[in-house]
Amino acid sequence: MKLDIKIHNVKNISELEVELPLERGLYAITGENGCGKSTLVACASTLFYHNDDWFNNFFGKVENSTYIHFTCGKKTYNWDYNGTWQWSGDRYFGVKGFFEGSLIYGTRFKDTSYNKIRNLRDIDITKLNATPEFVREHLGQILHGDSNYYSNLRKLNKRNYKFDGDVFFYEKNEKLISQFHMSTGENLLISLLNSLYYRIKSNQRQKEYTILFIDEIELALHPAALMRMVAFLKDLAKAHNLAIYFSTHSIELISAIKPQNIFYVERYPNNRIDVINPCYPAFASRNLYVHAGYDDIILVEDDLAKTIVDKIVYERNLIGQRLVLVQPVGGYMQVLSLAADATKYNLLGVHTSICVILDRDIQSQAVSFIEKRGLHLSNKINYLPIESLEKYLRRVLYTNVDTQLFRKLNTFIFRVKNLTDIIKEYDLDENAMPDDRKDKTGKRLFAAISEELKNREVTRETLVNTIVDYLFENNTIDIDSMVNVLKTQLSRKSE
C-alpha cells in the first residue's frame, strides 16, 4: 500500500505529487539545501497533526487555493486553504503517525530558553524519576556502543518545573548534569528517543499503518553513531511495523538504505520539483570523492548493468593491477549529471578515470540530454547490449516470451505464485489501459514481480543474478562488444 501526496503552493513547493510506501522499513528523503524536502515532510505530517498552530508554524501565510491532498487506496484526506484551512475526506483514513521536526519547530529544542534552564541549577534530586529503559539503553548503544553507558540517566518530573517536555539528567563524577549541558548530539538524541518511546508505547489498531517522519536526523552525530542509529531504526521498524522516513544529507545514512527506499528531491532552475525514486546512493550523495584511490570508476544505470559489467570485467580478467569500481547511479540523466559534475569539479582527482555505460535503448535521449544541458564529459559514452531491467523483463516475459528464461525463473524463484499467474493478471490490466497508458517502460510489470519477491522474501539481487547467469550461459547478448569497450578503458595508463 502507498500514500499518495499532492502538494500545491506550500512554501517553496508550487506543485508536487509523490507516492510513499507504507510497508514497514527505513526510507530516506534527501536532496540539496532548499530543495523542499523539509516542506515535503511537514506537509505529510498534516495527515495526523492538524491544529491551527501546526499550520501557522510550519507554513506561515499561504495563498488561496493552496492544498495538501492524501489518497490511500480508495480513501482521501484533504486540506484546502481559502482564508482558513478546511478539511474534507474520510474520517477514518487508516494511517496514523508521528513527526519529529526541525530545530525551530521540533521537540528537540523547544524548552531551551534561558529562563527555563536557570530553574535547573539547584535541582532537587527527589524530583527525578527513572528513565524508560528504551531511552536509556538506546542512547548508550547508539552514541557509545554500550547500552549501560547511561546507567544513571534520570528524568525530571516536569510538572514541578513548568517544562513542556521531559528533561533528562545523568550523574558524572558524582554531579548531576542536565540535558542542556550535555553535548549537542546527546541532547538531540535523547529528545528524539523519548518521542519515539511515547509513539510506540501508544496502542496501535491492528489494521492501521503507522508512519514516522524525522527531519534532520543526523545533527551532531558521529558517523559511527549514525550507523548504529540506522541499525536501531531498522530493528524498530521491524518490531513495531513502522514505516520510518527521515530527511538527511548524511552520506553514511544514505549509503545504508537500498535504492528503492531513497527519495531524492530535485529542484530544477525553473523551480520545478521532481522526486527521483528509486535513487542510488551515489547520485543522492553526489559524493564520488569517497572512492578516491580507484583507477577507474564505471558509472552505470542500475544493478542489472552493474552485474553484467562486473561479470565481464572479472571473468575476462580485464582488471590487471588496477582498482576498478562499477557504480550504479540510477536513470541515464542521473548518470550523465553525476559524470559531468565529477569532470567539472574534479571530484575524482587527476589519476582516476571515469567511464559511462548506459542501457542501449536510450542512446538518442542521452545525446539530446547532453546537448540540452550543455554537459561536458571526459570520455565518450558507451552502451550496454541490453535495455533496462524493467524493459528487458517486459520484453522477454510478455511481449516476446523467452520460454527458457520463463521456465528458469519459475523453477528457481517463483515457486508459490508463479510467473504465469502474474503475467495473466498483468495482461488483464494492460488490456484495460488506453494506448497512451500502456506500460512501455515495464515499471508496472516489475512492480508486480517485486511484490511477489517481497512476499517470498526473495531479494532483487537474486533475481538479477539469475537473469545475468542466463544471459551469459546462452549468449543472448553481445558480450564481445562490451569486452572491447572495457579492454580499451581498463588498459589506459594513469595520467
Sequence and secondary structure as in RCSB ss.txt:
>XXXX:A:sequence
MKLDIKIHNVKNISELEVELPLERGLYAITGENGCGKSTLVACASTLFYHNDDWFNNFFGKVENSTYIHFTCGKK
TYNWDYNGTWQWSGDRYFGVKGFFEGSLIYGTRFKDTSYNKIRNLRDIDITKLNATPEFVREHLGQILHGDSNYY
SNLRKLNKRNYKFDGDVFFYEKNEKLISQFHMSTGENLLISLLNSLYYRIKSNQRQKEYTILFIDEIELALHPAA
LMRMVAFLKDLAKAHNLAIYFSTHSIELISAIKPQNIFYVERYPNNRIDVINPCYPAFASRNLYVHAGYDDIILV
EDDLAKTIVDKIVYERNLIGQRLVLVQPVGGYMQVLSLAADATKYNLLGVHTSICVILDRDIQSQAVSFIEKRGL
HLSNKINYLPIESLEKYLRRVLYTNVDTQLFRKLNTFIFRVKNLTDIIKEYDLDENAMPDDRKDKTGKRLFAAIS
EELKNREVTRETLVNTIVDYLFENNTIDIDSMVNVLKTQLSRKSE
>XXXX:A:secstr
 EEEEEEEEETTEEEEEEEEE SSEEEEEE STTSSHHHHHHHHHTTT  SHHHHHHHH S  TT EEEEEETTE
EEEEEESSSEEEEE S  SEEEEEE  TTTSSTTTT  HHHHHTTTT  GGGEEE  HHHHHHHHHHHHS TTTT
TT EEE GGGTT SS  EEEEETTEEEEGGGS HHHHHHHHHHHHHHHHHHS   TT EEEEEESSTTTT  HHH
HHHHHHHHHHHHHHHTEEEEEE   HHHHHTS GGGEEEEEE TTS EEEE S  HHHHHT GGGGTT SEEEEE
SSHHHHHHHHHHHHHTT  TT  EEEEE SSHHHHHHHHHHHHHTTTT TT EEEEEE GGGHHHHHHHHHHHT 
  SS EEE SS  HHHHHHIIIIIS  HHHHHHHHHHT SSS HHHHHHHHHHHHHHS GGGS TTSHHHHHHHH
HHHHHTT  HHHHHHHHHHHHHHTT S HHHHHHHHHHHHTS   
